Amino acid sequence: MIYKKNEDLDYVQADETSLAVFDPETGNTHFFDETGIDILNILSEPCDLDILLQKLCEIYNTTPQKIKADVEEFLAKTTEKKVIKIL
């Protein structure tokens, strides 16, 4: 699957460690920490899970095996909330 940040939402970054994402269609606001911000920044361009994991491993100096389950959970939740689209 190819993932991409939903550009139809409003992104308000309060500081380096917190981001609010407002969905004008539903009126919902979602909040993200540094890791969520990094994932959303990477997904400004479409990419698949393997590329996303590779880029996160470069940022956090880890291995795909250590973060894959958490990233998949993040993608599932944010896709459900329509913050991330599956192309």
Stockholm file with secondary structure:
# STOCKHOLM 1.0

chainA/1-87         MIYKKNEDLDYVQADETSLAVFDPETGNTHFFDETGIDILNILSEPCDLDILLQKLCEIYNTTPQKIKADVEEFLAKTTEKKVIKIL
#=GR chainA/1-87 SS CEEEECTTSEEEEEETTEEEEEETTTTEEEEECHHHHHHHHHTTSCEEHHHHHHHHHHHHTCCHHHHHHHHHHHHHHHHHTTSEEEC
#=GC SS_cons        CEEEECTTSEEEEEETTEEEEEETTTTEEEEECHHHHHHHHHTTSCEEHHHHHHHHHHHHTCCHHHHHHHHHHHHHHHHHTTSEEEC
//
